[in-house]
Amino acid sequence: MKSESVTTVKVTLDLEEVETEDIKEIVLTKEDGTKQTITVEQLQNGLEVEIPANSAYQPVFTITPKQDATYEVSEKLKLNAKARCDL
């Protein structure tokens, strides 16, 4: 679905069962293919991402876990997105 105007989306991260130290890196891939490193704190506080008018772009966030010696059962987290009209 494409919008005829610029759409601002607020993206937030809810760690739920994950600890901040368990995340090695978060990267946002922008519409032009460039990558931006994002901190856990930025996403917890809410990061606004603009989607250009008439674009099919969907923000892509890659979350890389940190490998450690501690065995952990599967843990979950949530990445939420709300358009400005929902804020």
PyMOL Python script that loads the backbone (N, CA, C, O; Angstrom):
from pymol import cmd

cmd.read_pdbstr("""\
ATOM      1  N   MET A   1       0.844  -1.173   0.000  1.00  0.00           N
ATOM      2  CA  MET A   1       0.000   0.000   0.000  1.00  0.00           C
ATOM      3  C   MET A   1       0.892   1.240   0.000  1.00  0.00           C
ATOM      4  O   MET A   1       1.844   1.324   0.777  1.00  0.00           O
ATOM      5  N   LYS A   2       0.586   2.197  -0.867  1.00  0.00           N
ATOM      6  CA  LYS A   2       1.366   3.422  -0.964  1.00  0.00           C
ATOM      7  C   LYS A   2       0.530   4.601  -0.495  1.00  0.00           C
ATOM      8  O   LYS A   2      -0.680   4.651  -0.713  1.00  0.00           O
ATOM      9  N   SER A   3       1.197   5.546   0.153  1.00  0.00           N
ATOM     10  CA  SER A   3       0.541   6.761   0.612  1.00  0.00           C
ATOM     11  C   SER A   3       0.929   7.899  -0.314  1.00  0.00           C
ATOM     12  O   SER A   3       2.049   7.930  -0.824  1.00  0.00           O
ATOM     13  N   GLU A   4       0.023   8.826  -0.536  1.00  0.00           N
ATOM     14  CA  GLU A   4       0.309   9.972  -1.390  1.00  0.00           C
ATOM     15  C   GLU A   4       1.097  11.050  -0.654  1.00  0.00           C
ATOM     16  O   GLU A   4       1.519  12.035  -1.260  1.00  0.00           O
ATOM     17  N   SER A   5       1.293  10.872   0.633  1.00  0.00           N
ATOM     18  CA  SER A   5       2.061  11.844   1.412  1.00  0.00           C
ATOM     19  C   SER A   5       3.114  11.107   2.251  1.00  0.00           C
ATOM     20  O   SER A   5       3.054   9.891   2.431  1.00  0.00           O
ATOM     21  N   VAL A   6       4.063  11.872   2.750  1.00  0.00           N
ATOM     22  CA  VAL A   6       5.086  11.299   3.620  1.00  0.00           C
ATOM     23  C   VAL A   6       4.404  10.744   4.870  1.00  0.00           C
ATOM     24  O   VAL A   6       3.536  11.394   5.452  1.00  0.00           O
ATOM     25  N   THR A   7       4.796   9.562   5.270  1.00  0.00           N
ATOM     26  CA  THR A   7       4.230   8.934   6.465  1.00  0.00           C
ATOM     27  C   THR A   7       5.336   8.773   7.502  1.00  0.00           C
ATOM     28  O   THR A   7       6.397   8.221   7.214  1.00  0.00           O
ATOM     29  N   THR A   8       5.074   9.260   8.707  1.00  0.00           N
ATOM     30  CA  THR A   8       6.025   9.089   9.801  1.00  0.00           C
ATOM     31  C   THR A   8       5.542   7.945  10.676  1.00  0.00           C
ATOM     32  O   THR A   8       4.397   7.926  11.129  1.00  0.00           O
ATOM     33  N   VAL A   9       6.444   6.987  10.904  1.00  0.00           N
ATOM     34  CA  VAL A   9       6.127   5.816  11.711  1.00  0.00           C
ATOM     35  C   VAL A   9       7.012   5.840  12.948  1.00  0.00           C
ATOM     36  O   VAL A   9       8.225   6.024  12.844  1.00  0.00           O
ATOM     37  N   LYS A  10       6.406   5.653  14.123  1.00  0.00           N
ATOM     38  CA  LYS A  10       7.178   5.568  15.359  1.00  0.00           C
ATOM     39  C   LYS A  10       7.380   4.096  15.685  1.00  0.00           C
ATOM     40  O   LYS A  10       6.421   3.344  15.860  1.00  0.00           O
ATOM     41  N   VAL A  11       8.652   3.697  15.763  1.00  0.00           N
ATOM     42  CA  VAL A  11       9.004   2.302  16.019  1.00  0.00           C
ATOM     43  C   VAL A  11       9.551   2.190  17.438  1.00  0.00           C
ATOM     44  O   VAL A  11      10.439   2.949  17.824  1.00  0.00           O
ATOM     45  N   THR A  12       9.026   1.253  18.208  1.00  0.00           N
ATOM     46  CA  THR A  12       9.490   1.040  19.580  1.00  0.00           C
ATOM     47  C   THR A  12       9.840  -0.428  19.784  1.00  0.00           C
ATOM     48  O   THR A  12       9.296  -1.319  19.131  1.00  0.00           O
ATOM     49  N   LEU A  13      10.759  -0.648  20.704  1.00  0.00           N
ATOM     50  CA  LEU A  13      11.207  -1.996  21.039  1.00  0.00           C
ATOM     51  C   LEU A  13      10.800  -2.323  22.460  1.00  0.00           C
ATOM     52  O   LEU A  13      11.074  -1.563  23.389  1.00  0.00           O
ATOM     53  N   ASP A  14      10.140  -3.468  22.623  1.00  0.00           N
ATOM     54  CA  ASP A  14       9.789  -3.987  23.940  1.00  0.00           C
ATOM     55  C   ASP A  14      10.633  -5.240  24.136  1.00  0.00           C
ATOM     56  O   ASP A  14      10.410  -6.252  23.472  1.00  0.00           O
ATOM     57  N   LEU A  15      11.597  -5.175  25.041  1.00  0.00           N
ATOM     58  CA  LEU A  15      12.530  -6.287  25.232  1.00  0.00           C
ATOM     59  C   LEU A  15      11.886  -7.542  25.810  1.00  0.00           C
ATOM     60  O   LEU A  15      12.410  -8.639  25.618  1.00  0.00           O
ATOM     61  N   GLU A  16      10.785  -7.411  26.500  1.00  0.00           N
ATOM     62  CA  GLU A  16      10.108  -8.539  27.138  1.00  0.00           C
ATOM     63  C   GLU A  16      11.087  -9.407  27.910  1.00  0.00           C
ATOM     64  O   GLU A  16      11.481  -9.044  29.018  1.00  0.00           O
ATOM     65  N   GLU A  17      11.497 -10.559  27.347  1.00  0.00           N
ATOM     66  CA  GLU A  17      12.361 -11.517  28.055  1.00  0.00           C
ATOM     67  C   GLU A  17      13.851 -11.318  27.769  1.00  0.00           C
ATOM     68  O   GLU A  17      14.689 -12.017  28.339  1.00  0.00           O
ATOM     69  N   VAL A  18      14.180 -10.382  26.903  1.00  0.00           N
ATOM     70  CA  VAL A  18      15.565 -10.174  26.462  1.00  0.00           C
ATOM     71  C   VAL A  18      16.213  -9.071  27.299  1.00  0.00           C
ATOM     72  O   VAL A  18      15.569  -8.078  27.637  1.00  0.00           O
ATOM     73  N   GLU A  19      17.483  -9.256  27.627  1.00  0.00           N
ATOM     74  CA  GLU A  19      18.224  -8.217  28.346  1.00  0.00           C
ATOM     75  C   GLU A  19      19.002  -7.377  27.339  1.00  0.00           C
ATOM     76  O   GLU A  19      19.430  -7.881  26.300  1.00  0.00           O
ATOM     77  N   THR A  20      19.180  -6.113  27.644  1.00  0.00           N
ATOM     78  CA  THR A  20      19.910  -5.208  26.761  1.00  0.00           C
ATOM     79  C   THR A  20      21.260  -5.787  26.362  1.00  0.00           C
ATOM     80  O   THR A  20      21.674  -5.668  25.209  1.00  0.00           O
ATOM     81  N   GLU A  21      21.944  -6.412  27.310  1.00  0.00           N
ATOM     82  CA  GLU A  21      23.272  -6.971  27.067  1.00  0.00           C
ATOM     83  C   GLU A  21      23.254  -8.129  26.069  1.00  0.00           C
ATOM     84  O   GLU A  21      24.299  -8.503  25.537  1.00  0.00           O
ATOM     85  N   ASP A  22      22.069  -8.699  25.811  1.00  0.00           N
ATOM     86  CA  ASP A  22      21.951  -9.815  24.879  1.00  0.00           C
ATOM     87  C   ASP A  22      21.929  -9.355  23.421  1.00  0.00           C
ATOM     88  O   ASP A  22      22.001 -10.179  22.510  1.00  0.00           O
ATOM     89  N   ILE A  23      21.831  -8.042  23.200  1.00  0.00           N
ATOM     90  CA  ILE A  23      21.759  -7.519  21.836  1.00  0.00           C
ATOM     91  C   ILE A  23      23.111  -6.940  21.434  1.00  0.00           C
ATOM     92  O   ILE A  23      23.632  -6.030  22.078  1.00  0.00           O
ATOM     93  N   LYS A  24      23.660  -7.486  20.363  1.00  0.00           N
ATOM     94  CA  LYS A  24      24.952  -7.013  19.868  1.00  0.00           C
ATOM     95  C   LYS A  24      24.783  -5.758  19.026  1.00  0.00           C
ATOM     96  O   LYS A  24      25.546  -4.803  19.165  1.00  0.00           O
ATOM     97  N   GLU A  25      23.766  -5.762  18.138  1.00  0.00           N
ATOM     98  CA  GLU A  25      23.623  -4.652  17.204  1.00  0.00           C
ATOM     99  C   GLU A  25      22.206  -4.595  16.653  1.00  0.00           C
ATOM    100  O   GLU A  25      21.547  -5.619  16.475  1.00  0.00           O
ATOM    101  N   ILE A  26      21.750  -3.366  16.384  1.00  0.00           N
ATOM    102  CA  ILE A  26      20.479  -3.151  15.699  1.00  0.00           C
ATOM    103  C   ILE A  26      20.778  -2.236  14.523  1.00  0.00           C
ATOM    104  O   ILE A  26      21.378  -1.174  14.690  1.00  0.00           O
ATOM    105  N   VAL A  27      20.357  -2.651  13.332  1.00  0.00           N
ATOM    106  CA  VAL A  27      20.620  -1.863  12.131  1.00  0.00           C
ATOM    107  C   VAL A  27      19.312  -1.619  11.388  1.00  0.00           C
ATOM    108  O   VAL A  27      18.525  -2.541  11.169  1.00  0.00           O
ATOM    109  N   LEU A  28      19.093  -0.364  11.005  1.00  0.00           N
ATOM    110  CA  LEU A  28      17.956   0.020  10.167  1.00  0.00           C
ATOM    111  C   LEU A  28      18.456   0.155   8.743  1.00  0.00           C
ATOM    112  O   LEU A  28      19.394   0.908   8.481  1.00  0.00           O
ATOM    113  N   THR A  29      17.829  -0.575   7.811  1.00  0.00           N
ATOM    114  CA  THR A  29      18.144  -0.413   6.397  1.00  0.00           C
ATOM    115  C   THR A  29      17.122   0.556   5.823  1.00  0.00           C
ATOM    116  O   THR A  29      15.916   0.312   5.848  1.00  0.00           O
ATOM    117  N   LYS A  30      17.649   1.676   5.299  1.00  0.00           N
ATOM    118  CA  LYS A  30      16.789   2.734   4.772  1.00  0.00           C
ATOM    119  C   LYS A  30      16.385   2.442   3.329  1.00  0.00           C
ATOM    120  O   LYS A  30      16.876   1.500   2.707  1.00  0.00           O
ATOM    121  N   GLU A  31      15.486   3.265   2.816  1.00  0.00           N
ATOM    122  CA  GLU A  31      14.946   3.065   1.469  1.00  0.00           C
ATOM    123  C   GLU A  31      16.038   3.036   0.402  1.00  0.00           C
ATOM    124  O   GLU A  31      15.940   2.281  -0.565  1.00  0.00           O
ATOM    125  N   ASP A  32      17.079   3.855   0.573  1.00  0.00           N
ATOM    126  CA  ASP A  32      18.146   3.922  -0.428  1.00  0.00           C
ATOM    127  C   ASP A  32      19.203   2.836  -0.228  1.00  0.00           C
ATOM    128  O   ASP A  32      20.210   2.809  -0.936  1.00  0.00           O
ATOM    129  N   GLY A  33      18.974   1.943   0.731  1.00  0.00           N
ATOM    130  CA  GLY A  33      19.896   0.834   0.973  1.00  0.00           C
ATOM    131  C   GLY A  33      20.981   1.129   2.000  1.00  0.00           C
ATOM    132  O   GLY A  33      21.720   0.229   2.399  1.00  0.00           O
ATOM    133  N   THR A  34      21.082   2.398   2.436  1.00  0.00           N
ATOM    134  CA  THR A  34      22.073   2.716   3.458  1.00  0.00           C
ATOM    135  C   THR A  34      21.636   2.125   4.786  1.00  0.00           C
ATOM    136  O   THR A  34      20.453   1.889   5.031  1.00  0.00           O
ATOM    137  N   LYS A  35      22.621   1.895   5.628  1.00  0.00           N
ATOM    138  CA  LYS A  35      22.339   1.285   6.930  1.00  0.00           C
ATOM    139  C   LYS A  35      22.693   2.260   8.047  1.00  0.00           C
ATOM    140  O   LYS A  35      23.683   2.987   7.970  1.00  0.00           O
ATOM    141  N   GLN A  36      21.858   2.257   9.089  1.00  0.00           N
ATOM    142  CA  GLN A  36      22.057   3.118  10.255  1.00  0.00           C
ATOM    143  C   GLN A  36      22.018   2.251  11.499  1.00  0.00           C
ATOM    144  O   GLN A  36      21.061   1.511  11.723  1.00  0.00           O
ATOM    145  N   THR A  37      23.078   2.350  12.316  1.00  0.00           N
ATOM    146  CA  THR A  37      23.106   1.608  13.571  1.00  0.00           C
ATOM    147  C   THR A  37      22.230   2.335  14.588  1.00  0.00           C
ATOM    148  O   THR A  37      22.332   3.551  14.753  1.00  0.00           O
ATOM    149  N   ILE A  38      21.379   1.585  15.260  1.00  0.00           N
ATOM    150  CA  ILE A  38      20.426   2.111  16.237  1.00  0.00           C
ATOM    151  C   ILE A  38      20.750   1.494  17.588  1.00  0.00           C
ATOM    152  O   ILE A  38      21.112   0.319  17.657  1.00  0.00           O
ATOM    153  N   THR A  39      20.627   2.263  18.658  1.00  0.00           N
ATOM    154  CA  THR A  39      20.844   1.702  19.989  1.00  0.00           C
ATOM    155  C   THR A  39      19.534   1.128  20.536  1.00  0.00           C
ATOM    156  O   THR A  39      18.442   1.496  20.104  1.00  0.00           O
ATOM    157  N   VAL A  40      19.678   0.227  21.487  1.00  0.00           N
ATOM    158  CA  VAL A  40      18.512  -0.340  22.158  1.00  0.00           C
ATOM    159  C   VAL A  40      17.699   0.791  22.790  1.00  0.00           C
ATOM    160  O   VAL A  40      16.471   0.807  22.702  1.00  0.00           O
ATOM    161  N   GLU A  41      18.389   1.728  23.424  1.00  0.00           N
ATOM    162  CA  GLU A  41      17.714   2.832  24.108  1.00  0.00           C
ATOM    163  C   GLU A  41      16.910   3.686  23.137  1.00  0.00           C
ATOM    164  O   GLU A  41      15.801   4.114  23.457  1.00  0.00           O
ATOM    165  N   GLN A  42      17.470   3.942  21.937  1.00  0.00           N
ATOM    166  CA  GLN A  42      16.744   4.720  20.937  1.00  0.00           C
ATOM    167  C   GLN A  42      15.418   4.052  20.590  1.00  0.00           C
ATOM    168  O   GLN A  42      14.381   4.711  20.506  1.00  0.00           O
ATOM    169  N   LEU A  43      15.462   2.745  20.391  1.00  0.00           N
ATOM    170  CA  LEU A  43      14.231   2.040  20.036  1.00  0.00           C
ATOM    171  C   LEU A  43      13.279   1.908  21.217  1.00  0.00           C
ATOM    172  O   LEU A  43      12.063   1.934  21.027  1.00  0.00           O
ATOM    173  N   GLN A  44      13.797   1.768  22.411  1.00  0.00           N
ATOM    174  CA  GLN A  44      12.911   1.698  23.572  1.00  0.00           C
ATOM    175  C   GLN A  44      12.181   3.030  23.762  1.00  0.00           C
ATOM    176  O   GLN A  44      11.016   3.053  24.161  1.00  0.00           O
ATOM    177  N   ASN A  45      12.861   4.121  23.478  1.00  0.00           N
ATOM    178  CA  ASN A  45      12.256   5.450  23.610  1.00  0.00           C
ATOM    179  C   ASN A  45      11.376   5.809  22.423  1.00  0.00           C
ATOM    180  O   ASN A  45      10.555   6.721  22.518  1.00  0.00           O
ATOM    181  N   GLY A  46      11.533   5.112  21.318  1.00  0.00           N
ATOM    182  CA  GLY A  46      10.751   5.372  20.113  1.00  0.00           C
ATOM    183  C   GLY A  46      11.572   6.098  19.069  1.00  0.00           C
ATOM    184  O   GLY A  46      12.105   7.176  19.333  1.00  0.00           O
ATOM    185  N   LEU A  47      11.679   5.520  17.894  1.00  0.00           N
ATOM    186  CA  LEU A  47      12.438   6.085  16.792  1.00  0.00           C
ATOM    187  C   LEU A  47      11.460   6.390  15.667  1.00  0.00           C
ATOM    188  O   LEU A  47      10.709   5.513  15.239  1.00  0.00           O
ATOM    189  N   GLU A  48      11.467   7.638  15.184  1.00  0.00           N
ATOM    190  CA  GLU A  48      10.577   8.001  14.088  1.00  0.00           C
ATOM    191  C   GLU A  48      11.279   7.756  12.758  1.00  0.00           C
ATOM    192  O   GLU A  48      12.404   8.206  12.541  1.00  0.00           O
ATOM    193  N   VAL A  49      10.598   7.037  11.875  1.00  0.00           N
ATOM    194  CA  VAL A  49      11.122   6.707  10.550  1.00  0.00           C
ATOM    195  C   VAL A  49      10.149   7.280   9.527  1.00  0.00           C
ATOM    196  O   VAL A  49       8.940   7.068   9.623  1.00  0.00           O
ATOM    197  N   GLU A  50      10.685   8.012   8.543  1.00  0.00           N
ATOM    198  CA  GLU A  50       9.834   8.582   7.493  1.00  0.00           C
ATOM    199  C   GLU A  50       9.793   7.666   6.286  1.00  0.00           C
ATOM    200  O   GLU A  50      10.813   7.144   5.835  1.00  0.00           O
ATOM    201  N   ILE A  51       8.582   7.487   5.775  1.00  0.00           N
ATOM    202  CA  ILE A  51       8.380   6.725   4.551  1.00  0.00           C
ATOM    203  C   ILE A  51       7.941   7.737   3.493  1.00  0.00           C
ATOM    204  O   ILE A  51       6.906   8.386   3.643  1.00  0.00           O
ATOM    205  N   PRO A  52       8.727   7.868   2.425  1.00  0.00           N
ATOM    206  CA  PRO A  52       8.421   8.868   1.403  1.00  0.00           C
ATOM    207  C   PRO A  52       7.058   8.636   0.748  1.00  0.00           C
ATOM    208  O   PRO A  52       6.541   7.519   0.725  1.00  0.00           O
ATOM    209  N   ALA A  53       6.491   9.723   0.216  1.00  0.00           N
ATOM    210  CA  ALA A  53       5.221   9.633  -0.505  1.00  0.00           C
ATOM    211  C   ALA A  53       5.375   8.712  -1.715  1.00  0.00           C
ATOM    212  O   ALA A  53       6.440   8.649  -2.329  1.00  0.00           O
ATOM    213  N   ASN A  54       4.321   8.014  -2.039  1.00  0.00           N
ATOM    214  CA  ASN A  54       4.270   7.119  -3.202  1.00  0.00           C
ATOM    215  C   ASN A  54       5.364   6.051  -3.185  1.00  0.00           C
ATOM    216  O   ASN A  54       5.848   5.640  -4.240  1.00  0.00           O
ATOM    217  N   SER A  55       5.746   5.611  -2.019  1.00  0.00           N
ATOM    218  CA  SER A  55       6.809   4.619  -1.873  1.00  0.00           C
ATOM    219  C   SER A  55       6.255   3.334  -1.270  1.00  0.00           C
ATOM    220  O   SER A  55       5.358   3.367  -0.428  1.00  0.00           O
ATOM    221  N   ALA A  56       6.792   2.221  -1.704  1.00  0.00           N
ATOM    222  CA  ALA A  56       6.412   0.926  -1.134  1.00  0.00           C
ATOM    223  C   ALA A  56       7.428   0.507  -0.070  1.00  0.00           C
ATOM    224  O   ALA A  56       7.402  -0.626   0.410  1.00  0.00           O
ATOM    225  N   TYR A  57       8.327   1.437   0.295  1.00  0.00           N
ATOM    226  CA  TYR A  57       9.380   1.147   1.275  1.00  0.00           C
ATOM    227  C   TYR A  57       8.792   0.695   2.606  1.00  0.00           C
ATOM    228  O   TYR A  57       7.838   1.280   3.118  1.00  0.00           O
ATOM    229  N   GLN A  58       9.381  -0.350   3.145  1.00  0.00           N
ATOM    230  CA  GLN A  58       9.054  -0.829   4.480  1.00  0.00           C
ATOM    231  C   GLN A  58      10.353  -0.866   5.266  1.00  0.00           C
ATOM    232  O   GLN A  58      11.282  -1.571   4.871  1.00  0.00           O
ATOM    233  N   PRO A  59      10.448  -0.122   6.376  1.00  0.00           N
ATOM    234  CA  PRO A  59      11.685  -0.116   7.155  1.00  0.00           C
ATOM    235  C   PRO A  59      12.082  -1.539   7.566  1.00  0.00           C
ATOM    236  O   PRO A  59      11.242  -2.343   7.970  1.00  0.00           O
ATOM    237  N   VAL A  60      13.386  -1.828   7.451  1.00  0.00           N
ATOM    238  CA  VAL A  60      13.897  -3.145   7.822  1.00  0.00           C
ATOM    239  C   VAL A  60      14.863  -2.976   8.989  1.00  0.00           C
ATOM    240  O   VAL A  60      15.874  -2.283   8.874  1.00  0.00           O
ATOM    241  N   PHE A  61      14.546  -3.610  10.105  1.00  0.00           N
ATOM    242  CA  PHE A  61      15.404  -3.597  11.283  1.00  0.00           C
ATOM    243  C   PHE A  61      16.009  -4.983  11.439  1.00  0.00           C
ATOM    244  O   PHE A  61      15.291  -5.983  11.466  1.00  0.00           O
ATOM    245  N   THR A  62      17.334  -5.038  11.542  1.00  0.00           N
ATOM    246  CA  THR A  62      18.027  -6.303  11.766  1.00  0.00           C
ATOM    247  C   THR A  62      18.598  -6.267  13.177  1.00  0.00           C
ATOM    248  O   THR A  62      19.405  -5.398  13.507  1.00  0.00           O
ATOM    249  N   ILE A  63      18.174  -7.215  14.004  1.00  0.00           N
ATOM    250  CA  ILE A  63      18.636  -7.288  15.392  1.00  0.00           C
ATOM    251  C   ILE A  63      19.529  -8.514  15.524  1.00  0.00           C
ATOM    252  O   ILE A  63      19.089  -9.649  15.342  1.00  0.00           O
ATOM    253  N   THR A  64      20.798  -8.255  15.846  1.00  0.00           N
ATOM    254  CA  THR A  64      21.782  -9.333  15.963  1.00  0.00           C
ATOM    255  C   THR A  64      22.025  -9.628  17.441  1.00  0.00           C
ATOM    256  O   THR A  64      22.415  -8.732  18.190  1.00  0.00           O
ATOM    257  N   PRO A  65      21.801 -10.869  17.872  1.00  0.00           N
ATOM    258  CA  PRO A  65      22.056 -11.213  19.279  1.00  0.00           C
ATOM    259  C   PRO A  65      23.553 -11.329  19.553  1.00  0.00           C
ATOM    260  O   PRO A  65      24.345 -11.628  18.660  1.00  0.00           O
ATOM    261  N   LYS A  66      23.910 -11.090  20.787  1.00  0.00           N
ATOM    262  CA  LYS A  66      25.297 -11.249  21.219  1.00  0.00           C
ATOM    263  C   LYS A  66      25.494 -12.692  21.666  1.00  0.00           C
ATOM    264  O   LYS A  66      24.717 -13.211  22.468  1.00  0.00           O
ATOM    265  N   GLN A  67      26.523 -13.331  21.152  1.00  0.00           N
ATOM    266  CA  GLN A  67      26.828 -14.706  21.544  1.00  0.00           C
ATOM    267  C   GLN A  67      27.615 -14.679  22.851  1.00  0.00           C
ATOM    268  O   GLN A  67      28.587 -13.938  22.999  1.00  0.00           O
ATOM    269  N   ASP A  68      27.174 -15.497  23.782  1.00  0.00           N
ATOM    270  CA  ASP A  68      27.905 -15.608  25.048  1.00  0.00           C
ATOM    271  C   ASP A  68      27.913 -17.067  25.483  1.00  0.00           C
ATOM    272  O   ASP A  68      27.360 -17.931  24.803  1.00  0.00           O
ATOM    273  N   ALA A  69      28.530 -17.326  26.593  1.00  0.00           N
ATOM    274  CA  ALA A  69      28.669 -18.700  27.078  1.00  0.00           C
ATOM    275  C   ALA A  69      27.429 -19.199  27.830  1.00  0.00           C
ATOM    276  O   ALA A  69      27.342 -20.378  28.173  1.00  0.00           O
ATOM    277  N   THR A  70      26.485 -18.310  28.080  1.00  0.00           N
ATOM    278  CA  THR A  70      25.300 -18.676  28.838  1.00  0.00           C
ATOM    279  C   THR A  70      24.240 -19.276  27.928  1.00  0.00           C
ATOM    280  O   THR A  70      23.813 -18.644  26.962  1.00  0.00           O
ATOM    281  N   TYR A  71      23.817 -20.495  28.236  1.00  0.00           N
ATOM    282  CA  TYR A  71      22.740 -21.120  27.471  1.00  0.00           C
ATOM    283  C   TYR A  71      21.420 -20.504  27.893  1.00  0.00           C
ATOM    284  O   TYR A  71      21.104 -20.416  29.080  1.00  0.00           O
ATOM    285  N   GLU A  72      20.664 -20.083  26.905  1.00  0.00           N
ATOM    286  CA  GLU A  72      19.343 -19.514  27.197  1.00  0.00           C
ATOM    287  C   GLU A  72      18.321 -20.154  26.270  1.00  0.00           C
ATOM    288  O   GLU A  72      18.566 -20.351  25.080  1.00  0.00           O
ATOM    289  N   VAL A  73      17.182 -20.471  26.841  1.00  0.00           N
ATOM    290  CA  VAL A  73      16.076 -20.970  26.045  1.00  0.00           C
ATOM    291  C   VAL A  73      15.598 -19.792  25.192  1.00  0.00           C
ATOM    292  O   VAL A  73      15.968 -18.649  25.458  1.00  0.00           O
ATOM    293  N   SER A  74      14.809 -20.053  24.204  1.00  0.00           N
ATOM    294  CA  SER A  74      14.300 -18.981  23.347  1.00  0.00           C
ATOM    295  C   SER A  74      13.726 -17.836  24.175  1.00  0.00           C
ATOM    296  O   SER A  74      13.024 -18.046  25.164  1.00  0.00           O
ATOM    297  N   GLU A  75      14.041 -16.629  23.743  1.00  0.00           N
ATOM    298  CA  GLU A  75      13.514 -15.431  24.380  1.00  0.00           C
ATOM    299  C   GLU A  75      12.800 -14.619  23.309  1.00  0.00           C
ATOM    300  O   GLU A  75      13.136 -14.710  22.128  1.00  0.00           O
ATOM    301  N   LYS A  76      11.825 -13.832  23.715  1.00  0.00           N
ATOM    302  CA  LYS A  76      11.109 -13.051  22.715  1.00  0.00           C
ATOM    303  C   LYS A  76      11.179 -11.567  23.027  1.00  0.00           C
ATOM    304  O   LYS A  76      11.365 -11.148  24.170  1.00  0.00           O
ATOM    305  N   LEU A  77      11.024 -10.793  21.970  1.00  0.00           N
ATOM    306  CA  LEU A  77      10.935  -9.348  22.083  1.00  0.00           C
ATOM    307  C   LEU A  77       9.917  -8.888  21.048  1.00  0.00           C
ATOM    308  O   LEU A  77       9.520  -9.660  20.175  1.00  0.00           O
ATOM    309  N   LYS A  78       9.495  -7.629  21.145  1.00  0.00           N
ATOM    310  CA  LYS A  78       8.514  -7.087  20.202  1.00  0.00           C
ATOM    311  C   LYS A  78       9.033  -5.792  19.614  1.00  0.00           C
ATOM    312  O   LYS A  78       9.589  -4.951  20.320  1.00  0.00           O
ATOM    313  N   LEU A  79       8.845  -5.642  18.317  1.00  0.00           N
ATOM    314  CA  LEU A  79       9.146  -4.402  17.625  1.00  0.00           C
ATOM    315  C   LEU A  79       7.798  -3.880  17.128  1.00  0.00           C
ATOM    316  O   LEU A  79       7.138  -4.516  16.307  1.00  0.00           O
ATOM    317  N   ASN A  80       7.403  -2.722  17.633  1.00  0.00           N
ATOM    318  CA  ASN A  80       6.091  -2.152  17.332  1.00  0.00           C
ATOM    319  C   ASN A  80       6.231  -0.942  16.432  1.00  0.00           C
ATOM    320  O   ASN A  80       7.197  -0.189  16.555  1.00  0.00           O
ATOM    321  N   ALA A  81       5.286  -0.742  15.531  1.00  0.00           N
ATOM    322  CA  ALA A  81       5.297   0.428  14.654  1.00  0.00           C
ATOM    323  C   ALA A  81       3.900   1.028  14.602  1.00  0.00           C
ATOM    324  O   ALA A  81       2.907   0.318  14.444  1.00  0.00           O
ATOM    325  N   LYS A  82       3.842   2.357  14.739  1.00  0.00           N
ATOM    326  CA  LYS A  82       2.573   3.075  14.673  1.00  0.00           C
ATOM    327  C   LYS A  82       2.734   4.278  13.765  1.00  0.00           C
ATOM    328  O   LYS A  82       3.689   5.042  13.906  1.00  0.00           O
ATOM    329  N   ALA A  83       1.809   4.450  12.836  1.00  0.00           N
ATOM    330  CA  ALA A  83       1.823   5.635  11.977  1.00  0.00           C
ATOM    331  C   ALA A  83       1.447   6.862  12.812  1.00  0.00           C
ATOM    332  O   ALA A  83       0.742   6.749  13.815  1.00  0.00           O
ATOM    333  N   ARG A  84       1.923   8.025  12.387  1.00  0.00           N
ATOM    334  CA  ARG A  84       1.679   9.249  13.143  1.00  0.00           C
ATOM    335  C   ARG A  84       0.203   9.458  13.481  1.00  0.00           C
ATOM    336  O   ARG A  84      -0.113   9.981  14.550  1.00  0.00           O
ATOM    337  N   CYS A  85      -0.693   9.065  12.598  1.00  0.00           N
ATOM    338  CA  CYS A  85      -2.111   9.257  12.881  1.00  0.00           C
ATOM    339  C   CYS A  85      -2.560   8.443  14.100  1.00  0.00           C
ATOM    340  O   CYS A  85      -3.594   8.735  14.700  1.00  0.00           O
ATOM    341  N   ASP A  86      -1.772   7.413  14.463  1.00  0.00           N
ATOM    342  CA  ASP A  86      -2.092   6.560  15.614  1.00  0.00           C
ATOM    343  C   ASP A  86      -1.390   7.020  16.890  1.00  0.00           C
ATOM    344  O   ASP A  86      -1.661   6.480  17.962  1.00  0.00           O
ATOM    345  N   LEU A  87      -0.490   8.008  16.799  1.00  0.00           N
ATOM    346  CA  LEU A  87       0.316   8.399  17.945  1.00  0.00           C
ATOM    347  C   LEU A  87      -0.475   9.193  18.960  1.00  0.00           C
ATOM    348  O   LEU A  87       0.070   9.597  19.988  1.00  0.00           O
TER     349      LEU A  87
END
""", "prot")
cmd.dss("prot")
cmd.show_as("cartoon", "prot")
cmd.util.cbc("prot")
cmd.orient("prot")
